[in-house]
Every structure is written in C-alpha cells, then in structure tokens.
Amino acid sequence: MDFLSRTISAALVLVSLTLICSAGAPAQISPGDLTTAHASLEGMGSCTKCHALGKEVTNAKCLDCHAELRTRVDAGKGFHAKLTAKPCVECHSEHHGRNFMLVRFDRKKFNHDETGFTLEGKHRPLECVKCHTQANIRAKDVMANKAIMDAHTFMGLPTDCNGCHADKHRGQLAQQCQNCHTAEGWKPASRFAHDRAKYRLTGKHMQVDCGKCHRPMPNDVKTVKYAGIEFDKCSSCHADPHRGRFQKPCESCHSTAGWQTGATRNFDHATTKFPLKGLHAGVRCEQCHIPVRGPDGKLQQNFVVKKYQTCEDCHADAHRGEFAVRKDKGTCESCHNENGWERNTFVHAAARYALKGMHEKVECVKCHGAVRVDARGKRMPPDCRVKKFDACMDCHEDAHGSQFKRRKDGGACESCHTVDGFLPASYTPADHGTSKFPLIGGHMAVPCAKCHPADFVRARSTRQFMWKSGPDCEACHRDPHGNQFARNRYPGCESCHNPNAWTALAFNHEETKFPLTGKHAKVACVDCHTPLAKAGTEKIRQYAGTPTRCVDCHPQIDNPSSGLKKL
C-alpha cells in the first residue's frame, strides 16, 4: 500500500471514531455509569477525584470523601478498622449503573463481633433494623451528613444501653446498666450486688424480698424507688417492740441475724463479767439465762447468773474425777478452751510421757481410745490416763519375737531403735563388736539381711538374730572343701582363712605330713591339690589324703625309657 492509501485509511478510521463519540456513546471512554450515590462524580473531569492519575482507585481517595468513616478507621473502631489492608473497591465496586447496590452483604451471615460490639443474649436474635434506625443514631458527624443518613447508614449507633433503651429508673441510678443487668434479660438483675450499695444486706435482710423495701414511687407507680430510702436506723422500717423503754439503739442488743436468735444477738457480752468466747458465743441465751416468772406471773428472761466462775458451774466433769489428783485439781482450762473440749490445748510435753519423733504424729485415740458413750448414750471423752508407758512393749508388740530377753537390758527396744522410726536401727558395727560375733574385714560390707534372714520357721515377719549354737563359718557359708577337715587338726575355717578375704591364707604347710622343701616350695598349690575324682566333686580340690610319694606326682620315675632307676 502506498503512502496516499495509508493516509486515506487513517483518516477514515479517525472520522469513524469521531462519529461514534458524537453519537452519544460515553461508555466507549468510561467503564460505565456510576451508582446513584456517586452520580455527582460522573464525567471525564471528575475521574481523578476517585482515581489516581493513570492508576486504580485507592483507599485514601475513598476516605478523603468519606470523612466519617476515616475518623473511625483512624481511631481503630468499627467494622472497617480491621479492613485497612483490603482495597475498598473489592467490596464496593463501581461503574455498574445507577441502580447497582454499592453496599451489600449477607445480613444473616454477617459476624457482628467484627464491629467491636458483640451481640449477646437477647440482642443476638434481633433483626438489624431493630437497632439500626435513624432514631438511634447519636454520632454528630453522621447525623450532620444528610447523604449518608438518607442512605440508611449503619454507622453512628452508640454502644451504651441508654442509646437504644429508655432509663427504667428515671435517673435514680448510674447510667452503666451493665453493672446490674445483662443482655440475657432485664430481670433478674444478676450482676447487682447489694454490697456495693450504701446499705449492705446482712443476716435476715438477705432473705427479704426486694419489693418489701423498694416500692413504687408515689408519683410514678411504674417506677420502683431505689434511691433516697431511709436506712440509718432500724425504726425507719421496723416498729419499736419495746415501746420506748430502752434508750439505746436496737443494734446495741440485736443484729440482723434475727431478733430472738441468741447465737447471733448483737449484744456485747464482753461488757459483762463473763465475755462470750468460742462455742459460748453460739449458745442460746436461754440456756444460761433461764426464764423465770415475774411478779405478774409471766415468764421473764433472767439476765442474772450467780455461778459462772468455773466450768463445773455449768458443765459436768466429763472425766469423772480422773484428774482430781493433779496439782491444779484437774481444772478444765488446763487442757481445754471455749473452742470445744475435743479441740484440746493440752501440751503433752508437760505430761510424764513427752511425745517425740513419730509419736508426735500418732492420733490421740491410738493410745487413749475412742470417744466413749455412757449408758444414756451421752458422748464421753476417751480415757486420758495411760497407766503403763515405761517400756516400748507396753504399747508395741515385740517385733523380734523375744529373741533379746536374755540380754542384760532385757531386750529394751531403745538399745537399737529410736522414736524417730523403727528403721533404720541405731545399732552400729561398733555395737556389733560387743556381740559374740564382731564384724571384721569383709563381713563389714555384708548387708544385715544376708546373715539375719526372715524367720520363716515361726511364720513371722521378724528376722533371726539369735542362734542356739555358737557363731561359726558353716552357719552362713557352705564348706568348699567337702568336709575334708572335719577330723583334722584344723577343725575351723579360721585355721587357714580370715574375714579379710578368702584367698588371704594363713596356712603353714610345715605343720602337715609333707613339709615343702626345695623346689616343692615354689610349686603352685593346684598342681598337687587336684579336683577330687569322685562324681559330683569336680569343683572340690583334694587336701586331706593327698598322695605324698614321689611317683604319685612324678610317674616318669617308673618309666624305663626315662633312664631313671627305680627306687
């Protein structure tokens, strides 16, 4: 194609484009019409209001117009504060026409927790429109923007209860409803605690129905009165049953525990000659102050008690005179106090038998028996007197089966044991040196149980410590020589061996029938003392009856080829 032809073709294309544009086809330049909300931004001259020049739409451009949203995003509040890394156009796409819904989401699947206000309790099943109404919007910047108000915005709602709910208490109480109520329901006010109020409920007051004190307001029967209730004195709610006979306030003698409940009466008994302590504080008044008949024949409380100096003035001697022989005549307070006779304060160290070691952990009933019950079924204390306690076996069984009764100390347990525990025993190797069998050499390293086995003969768990025959090696060790020396002049192992080691021999061959002389003195013992030929004795070497003739060891003497002459 020549230059002229190419020029004409380009001109025709340009003319065609011009005609198309002049025919009213803006979509060939713009992606499409904007939504109604953004219709004012239509036109080529407004593109840069949303688009960066030559680039896509940025979040910053969106927030330049939506200032209310920018304020909340910068403060880290609301749903969009968590989406700052996400492009706005990803959810709010434009150029889809005037009727396109720019704000759309599945209300049933929407997670309200992401807004910063979690729906709880009765809020959870509510429809969005129940709360998101223009009447509930309180944010001034949202209310001032007519455009977003007309678009039924979701922004601007308060999170406090009074933003949506009317104050049922008409300003009597603080505005923090959540201090007393929960979203589960207005009633009951499960979070309310009367301890935080100016008047704390105690005793019987805790059982009173709220409506007894909190009644409807005189000028508004639908509103309960909570503030301004008089409570500084009992007569604000209760009539005076004494009709003015006592000038002191009610609380000087009574308490909220009950008007006639002696155990909790608030009368200060400490101001009397007998202060109430421990369990005495729980005794009903009439148990000590027995009612008497007055001059008019009516029963009256007797507040004068003449005898109260000793425990026996009110209590019977539970020990039946067992401690009358003591220096203090067995006064109760020497062992007990007002907290209860079973919680005694007796110090065993003051007794004739002081508790030490493991005895300190033993329960009282182990030695003194359990609580007794008399013929009338009345609980009585255990027998606190123990007659025999001089020896261990007064309370404990002899664990060694009377093996040590012949000793000088009669087998006293404390010779080997202490109150810190039966095991380990305090019997030392040095103590063993005073016995018939002192521990020497290798015997020092032998565990006790190796020599003192369990006494299975008497079917007891004790161990054998005493033997009828004297201590000898055969009592513990098997004779490795097969009884060869039973009739010899060396009847005991110690004739050749000692406790230091079995191989440390003290045997003198010069004392035998065959003294070692010459080269015989250097011959190893095993060369002459060979294993016995008798069946079953392969490991036993022959000592007694060992041949002493030369030919018995040197058979070559009888061999003609050896060149030696016969003897």
C-alpha positions in Angstrom: 0.0 0.0 0.0 1.4 3.5 -0.9 1.6 6.5 1.4 -1.5 8.0 0.0 -3.6 4.9 0.5 -2.4 4.7 4.1 -3.2 8.3 4.8 -6.7 7.9 3.4 -7.3 4.8 5.6 -6.2 6.5 8.8 -8.4 9.5 8.0 -11.4 7.2 7.6 -10.8 5.5 10.9 -10.5 8.9 12.7 -13.7 10.1 11.1 -15.5 6.9 12.2 -14.3 7.3 15.8 -15.5 10.9 15.8 -18.9 9.9 14.6 -19.2 7.2 17.2 -18.3 9.6 20.0 -20.6 12.3 18.8 -23.5 9.8 18.7 -23.6 9.8 22.5 -21.6 6.7 23.4 -19.6 7.7 26.6 -19.2 4.0 27.6 -16.6 3.8 25.0 -14.5 6.1 27.2 -15.9 5.4 30.7 -16.3 1.8 32.1 -20.0 2.6 32.8 -22.4 4.7 34.8 -21.8 5.4 38.5 -24.3 4.4 41.1 -26.8 6.9 42.3 -24.7 7.7 45.4 -21.7 8.7 43.2 -23.7 10.2 40.3 -22.4 13.7 41.0 -18.9 12.4 40.2 -19.9 11.5 36.6 -17.9 12.9 33.8 -14.3 13.0 32.4 -13.3 15.9 34.6 -14.1 14.1 37.8 -12.1 10.8 37.3 -9.2 12.0 39.4 -11.4 12.5 42.3 -11.5 8.8 42.8 -8.7 7.5 40.6 -5.0 8.4 41.0 -3.8 9.6 37.6 -3.1 6.6 35.4 -3.8 4.3 38.3 -6.6 2.4 40.1 -8.8 3.7 42.9 -7.0 3.9 46.3 -8.4 3.7 49.8 -7.0 7.1 50.6 -9.1 8.7 47.8 -12.3 7.0 49.2 -11.6 8.1 52.7 -11.0 11.7 51.5 -14.7 11.9 50.8 -16.0 9.6 53.5 -14.6 11.6 56.4 -16.9 10.0 59.0 -15.5 6.6 58.1 -11.9 7.8 58.1 -12.4 9.1 61.7 -13.5 5.7 62.8 -10.8 3.8 60.9 -8.1 6.1 62.4 -9.4 5.5 65.9 -9.5 1.7 65.3 -13.2 1.5 65.8 -15.9 -0.2 63.9 -16.0 -2.8 61.2 -13.8 -1.1 58.6 -11.0 -0.5 61.1 -10.0 -4.2 60.6 -10.0 -4.0 56.8 -7.4 -1.2 56.2 -5.2 -3.6 54.2 -8.1 -4.5 51.9 -9.0 -2.3 48.9 -12.4 -0.5 49.2 -13.3 -1.4 45.6 -13.0 -5.1 46.4 -16.4 -4.8 48.3 -17.7 -1.5 46.8 -17.3 -1.9 43.1 -18.4 1.0 40.8 -19.4 1.7 37.2 -22.2 -0.8 37.2 -25.1 1.6 36.6 -27.3 3.8 38.7 -29.3 1.0 40.3 -26.3 -1.1 41.4 -26.2 -1.7 45.2 -22.9 -0.3 46.3 -23.3 -1.6 49.9 -24.4 -5.2 50.0 -23.7 -8.1 52.4 -25.5 -11.2 53.7 -27.0 -9.9 56.9 -27.7 -13.4 58.2 -24.1 -14.5 57.9 -22.5 -11.2 58.9 -20.3 -11.5 62.0 -21.2 -8.7 64.3 -18.2 -9.4 66.5 -16.0 -7.7 63.9 -17.8 -4.3 64.5 -16.5 -4.2 68.1 -19.9 -4.8 69.6 -20.6 -8.5 70.2 -24.3 -9.4 70.2 -25.1 -11.3 73.3 -28.2 -12.7 74.9 -31.5 -11.2 73.6 -29.5 -9.0 71.2 -28.4 -12.0 69.2 -31.8 -12.9 67.5 -32.8 -9.3 66.7 -33.1 -8.2 63.1 -30.7 -5.4 62.1 -33.4 -2.8 61.5 -34.5 -3.2 65.2 -31.3 -1.3 66.2 -30.0 0.3 63.1 -32.6 3.1 62.8 -32.1 6.8 62.3 -33.7 7.4 65.6 -31.0 5.5 67.4 -28.0 7.3 65.7 -26.2 9.5 68.2 -22.9 10.4 66.4 -23.0 14.1 65.5 -20.8 13.8 62.4 -23.0 11.1 61.0 -26.2 13.0 61.8 -24.8 16.1 60.0 -24.3 14.2 56.8 -27.7 14.1 55.1 -26.5 11.9 52.2 -25.5 9.0 54.4 -28.5 9.5 56.7 -30.8 9.2 53.6 -28.9 6.1 52.6 -29.8 4.4 55.8 -26.3 4.2 57.2 -25.2 1.6 59.8 -22.8 4.0 61.4 -23.3 6.3 64.4 -25.1 4.0 66.8 -24.0 4.2 70.5 -22.9 1.1 72.4 -24.3 2.0 75.8 -27.7 0.7 76.8 -29.4 4.1 77.0 -28.6 4.7 73.4 -31.4 2.3 72.5 -33.3 1.7 75.7 -35.2 4.1 77.9 -33.9 4.6 81.5 -36.3 2.5 83.6 -35.0 4.0 86.8 -35.7 7.6 85.7 -32.2 8.8 86.6 -32.1 7.3 90.2 -29.0 5.2 89.5 -25.8 5.4 87.4 -26.2 5.0 83.6 -24.0 1.9 83.5 -26.8 -0.6 83.1 -24.4 -3.5 82.7 -23.3 -3.1 86.3 -26.6 -4.8 87.3 -28.1 -6.2 84.1 -27.0 -8.5 81.3 -28.1 -8.9 77.7 -29.7 -12.2 78.7 -32.7 -10.3 80.1 -33.6 -7.2 82.2 -34.8 -9.4 85.1 -33.3 -10.7 87.2 -30.5 -8.1 87.7 -28.0 -10.9 88.2 -24.9 -8.6 88.4 -26.3 -6.5 91.1 -24.7 -6.9 94.5 -26.2 -5.1 97.4 -22.7 -5.0 99.0 -21.9 -2.1 96.5 -24.9 -0.1 97.8 -24.8 2.3 100.7 -26.8 -0.2 102.7 -25.3 -3.7 102.8 -27.7 -6.6 103.4 -26.7 -9.0 106.2 -28.5 -11.7 108.2 -32.2 -11.9 107.8 -32.2 -8.8 105.5 -30.7 -11.0 102.8 -33.9 -13.1 102.7 -36.3 -10.2 102.4 -38.0 -9.7 99.0 -36.8 -6.6 97.2 -40.3 -5.3 96.9 -40.6 -5.1 100.7 -38.2 -2.2 100.8 -38.2 -0.9 97.2 -41.8 0.0 96.5 -43.3 2.1 93.6 -42.6 5.8 93.6 -45.6 7.9 94.9 -45.9 9.9 91.7 -45.0 7.1 89.3 -46.3 3.7 90.1 -44.5 2.1 87.2 -41.1 3.1 88.6 -39.6 1.4 91.6 -37.9 3.6 94.1 -34.2 2.7 94.7 -32.6 6.0 95.7 -33.5 8.1 98.7 -34.7 5.3 101.0 -34.0 5.9 104.7 -31.9 3.2 106.4 -29.8 5.0 109.0 -31.8 3.4 111.9 -34.0 0.3 112.4 -37.1 2.3 113.2 -37.0 3.6 109.6 -38.5 0.2 108.6 -39.4 -1.6 111.9 -41.7 -0.6 114.8 -40.2 -0.5 118.2 -41.3 -3.6 120.1 -40.0 -2.2 123.3 -42.3 0.9 123.0 -39.6 3.3 124.0 -38.4 1.5 127.2 -34.8 1.4 126.0 -32.9 4.5 125.0 -30.1 2.6 123.3 -30.4 1.9 119.6 -31.6 -1.6 118.5 -28.2 -2.7 117.2 -26.7 -2.4 120.7 -28.5 -5.6 121.6 -29.8 -7.1 118.4 -28.4 -7.9 114.9 -29.7 -8.7 111.5 -29.2 -12.4 112.2 -32.6 -12.5 114.0 -34.5 -10.6 116.6 -34.5 -13.5 119.1 -31.7 -15.6 117.7 -29.4 -15.8 120.8 -26.4 -17.2 118.8 -26.3 -14.1 116.7 -27.6 -11.5 119.0 -25.5 -8.3 118.8 -25.5 -7.7 122.5 -21.9 -7.1 123.6 -21.4 -9.7 126.2 -17.8 -8.5 126.7 -19.1 -5.7 128.8 -20.3 -8.2 131.3 -18.3 -10.2 133.9 -18.4 -13.2 131.6 -17.3 -12.4 128.0 -18.5 -15.0 125.5 -15.7 -16.7 123.6 -15.5 -19.7 121.2 -18.5 -22.0 121.4 -20.0 -20.0 124.2 -20.8 -17.3 121.6 -23.2 -19.8 119.9 -25.1 -20.8 123.0 -28.7 -19.7 123.1 -29.3 -17.1 125.7 -32.0 -19.0 127.5 -29.6 -21.9 128.1 -27.8 -19.7 130.6 -30.4 -17.1 131.2 -33.3 -19.4 132.2 -36.6 -17.6 132.1 -38.3 -17.0 135.5 -41.7 -15.9 136.4 -42.0 -12.3 137.4 -44.3 -10.7 139.9 -47.1 -10.6 137.3 -46.7 -14.4 136.8 -45.3 -14.1 133.3 -42.1 -15.6 132.2 -39.2 -13.1 132.0 -35.7 -13.5 130.9 -33.3 -13.9 133.8 -30.1 -11.9 133.0 -28.5 -12.5 136.4 -26.3 -15.6 136.6 -24.7 -16.1 140.0 -22.4 -19.0 139.4 -20.0 -19.0 136.4 -16.5 -18.8 137.9 -15.6 -22.4 137.0 -16.5 -24.8 134.1 -18.2 -27.2 136.6 -20.7 -24.4 137.5 -22.4 -25.2 134.1 -20.7 -28.4 132.8 -20.5 -31.8 134.4 -17.0 -33.3 134.8 -16.6 -35.4 131.6 -13.6 -37.2 133.1 -15.5 -38.2 136.3 -12.7 -37.0 138.6 -9.9 -38.7 136.8 -7.7 -35.6 137.2 -8.6 -34.6 140.7 -5.2 -35.8 142.0 -3.4 -33.3 139.8 -1.8 -30.2 141.3 -4.3 -27.9 139.6 -7.2 -30.2 140.8 -7.9 -31.1 137.2 -9.2 -27.7 136.1 -10.8 -27.9 132.6 -8.9 -24.8 131.3 -5.5 -26.6 131.8 -6.4 -28.8 128.7 -9.5 -27.3 127.1 -10.8 -23.9 125.9 -14.0 -22.4 124.7 -13.5 -23.7 121.2 -14.6 -27.2 122.2 -13.5 -29.9 124.6 -12.4 -32.1 121.7 -10.1 -29.4 120.4 -7.9 -29.6 123.5 -4.9 -27.4 124.2 -3.1 -30.0 126.2 0.6 -29.9 125.8 1.9 -33.5 126.0 5.4 -32.2 126.9 4.0 -31.3 130.3 2.9 -34.9 130.9 5.1 -37.7 132.3 5.5 -39.1 128.8 6.5 -36.4 126.4 5.8 -37.1 122.8 8.8 -37.1 120.5 9.6 -38.3 117.0 7.0 -40.5 115.3 4.9 -40.4 118.5 4.0 -36.8 117.7 2.1 -37.9 114.6 0.1 -40.6 116.4 -3.6 -39.9 116.8 -4.7 -39.5 120.4 -7.2 -42.3 120.0 -4.4 -44.8 119.3 -3.2 -44.6 122.9 -6.2 -43.1 124.7 -9.0 -45.0 122.9 -12.0 -43.5 121.1 -14.7 -41.3 122.5 -16.8 -43.2 124.9 -20.6 -43.3 125.2 -22.2 -43.9 128.5 -25.3 -45.9 129.3 -27.5 -42.9 128.5 -25.9 -42.6 125.0 -24.0 -39.4 126.1 -20.6 -38.9 124.4 -17.8 -39.0 126.9 -14.1 -38.3 126.3 -11.6 -41.1 126.0 -9.6 -42.4 128.9 -6.9 -39.8 129.1 -4.9 -41.7 131.7 -2.5 -44.3 130.4 -1.2 -46.5 133.3 1.7 -48.3 131.5 4.1 -46.4 129.3 7.6 -47.1 130.8 8.7 -49.6 128.1 8.1 -49.7 124.4 6.3 -53.1 124.7 3.7 -51.6 126.9 2.2 -50.3 123.6 4.1 -52.1 120.9 4.4 -55.8 120.1 7.9 -57.3 120.3 8.9 -57.3 116.7 11.8 -59.7 117.4 9.8 -62.5 119.0 11.6 -62.2 122.4 15.0 -63.1 121.0 16.7 -60.5 123.2 15.0 -61.2 126.5 18.2 -62.7 127.9 20.3 -59.6 127.4 21.3 -57.5 130.3 18.8 -54.8 129.3 16.0 -57.4 128.9 15.8 -56.6 125.2 15.0 -52.9 125.6 13.9 -51.5 122.2 15.8 -48.2 122.8 19.1 -50.1 122.6 18.8 -50.3 118.9 15.8 -48.1 117.9 14.6 -44.5 118.5 11.2 -42.8 118.5 12.2 -41.2 115.1 11.3 -44.6 113.4 11.7 -48.3 113.8 14.0 -48.3 110.7 16.8 -47.7 110.3 18.0 -49.1 113.6 20.6 -47.3 115.6 22.6 -50.5 116.1 26.1 -49.8 114.6 29.0 -52.0 113.5 30.7 -50.8 116.7 27.8 -52.2 118.7 28.2 -55.5 116.8 31.7 -55.6 118.1 30.3 -56.2 121.6 28.4 -59.2 120.4 29.6 -62.8 120.2 30.4 -62.2 116.5 32.3 -58.9 115.9 32.3 -57.7 112.3 35.8 -57.8 110.8 37.1 -57.4 107.3 34.7 -58.4 104.5 31.9 -59.0 107.0 31.7 -55.2 107.4 30.3 -54.9 103.9 27.7 -57.6 104.1 24.1 -56.4 104.3 22.4 -57.3 107.6 19.7 -59.4 105.8 22.3 -61.7 104.4 23.1 -63.0 107.8 19.8 -62.3 109.6 17.2 -63.8 107.3 13.4 -63.6 107.8 12.2 -66.1 110.4 10.1 -68.3 108.2 10.1 -71.1 110.8 7.8 -69.2 113.1 6.0 -67.7 110.1 6.7 -64.2 111.3 8.0 -61.1 109.6 10.8 -60.8 112.1 14.4 -61.7 111.4 16.6 -64.2 113.1 19.2 -62.5 115.3 20.0 -65.2 117.9 21.3 -68.8 117.3 21.5 -71.6 119.8 24.9 -72.8 118.6 27.9 -70.5 118.7 28.7 -68.4 115.6 30.8 -70.4 113.1 31.6 -70.1 109.4 29.4 -73.0 108.4 26.3 -71.2 109.8 26.4 -68.9 106.8 28.9 -70.4 104.3 28.9 -73.8 102.6 32.1 -75.9 103.3 34.0 -75.7 99.9 36.3 -78.5 101.0 33.7 -81.2 101.2 34.1 -81.9 104.9 37.8 -83.0 104.4 39.0 -81.3 107.5 36.2 -82.4 109.9 38.5 -84.8 111.7 41.7 -82.9 111.1 43.7 -80.8 113.5 42.3 -77.7 111.6 38.6 -78.0 112.5 37.7 -74.4 111.8 37.9 -72.2 108.7 39.8 -69.6 110.6 42.7 -72.1 110.9 43.6 -71.2 107.3 41.4 -68.2 106.4 40.4 -64.9 107.9 37.5 -62.5 107.3 39.6 -60.0 105.3 39.5 -62.3 102.2 39.0 -66.0 101.4 42.3 -66.1 99.4 44.3 -64.5 102.2 45.6 -67.8 103.6 47.3 -68.3 106.9 48.0 -72.0 106.3 51.5 -73.3 107.2 52.5 -76.4 105.1 55.3 -77.1 107.6 52.7 -78.4 110.0 51.5 -81.1 107.7 52.9 -84.5 107.0 54.5 -83.2 103.8 56.6 -80.1 104.5 57.5 -78.1 101.4 61.2 -78.1 100.8 63.4 -77.3 97.9 61.6 -76.8 94.6 58.4 -78.0 96.2 58.1 -74.7 97.9 57.6 -73.0 94.6 55.1 -75.4 93.1 51.5 -73.9 92.8 49.0 -75.5 95.1 46.7 -76.6 92.3 49.5 -78.7 90.8 49.3 -81.1 93.7 45.8 -80.5 95.0 43.8 -81.5 92.1 40.0 -81.9 91.9 38.6 -85.0 93.5 37.9 -87.8 91.2 34.7 -88.7 93.0 31.5 -88.0 91.0 29.9 -84.6 91.8 33.1 -83.3 93.4 34.7 -81.8 90.4 34.9 -78.3 91.9 36.3 -79.6 95.2 40.1 -80.0 95.4 41.7 -82.7 97.4 43.6 -81.7 100.5 43.1 -84.5 103.0 44.7 -87.7 101.8 46.8 -86.1 99.1 49.5 -88.6 98.0 53.0 -87.9 99.4 55.1 -90.4 97.4 57.2 -89.0 94.5 55.8 -91.5 92.0 52.3 -90.2 92.8 53.2 -86.9 91.3 56.2 -87.9 89.1 55.1 -91.0 87.2 58.2 -90.8 84.9 60.3 -92.4 87.6 58.7 -95.8 86.8 59.2 -95.3 83.0 62.1 -97.4 81.7 62.6 -95.1 78.8 63.2 -92.1 81.0 66.7 -93.5 82.0 65.9 -93.3 85.7 66.4 -96.2 88.0 63.6 -97.5 90.1 63.8 -96.8 93.8 
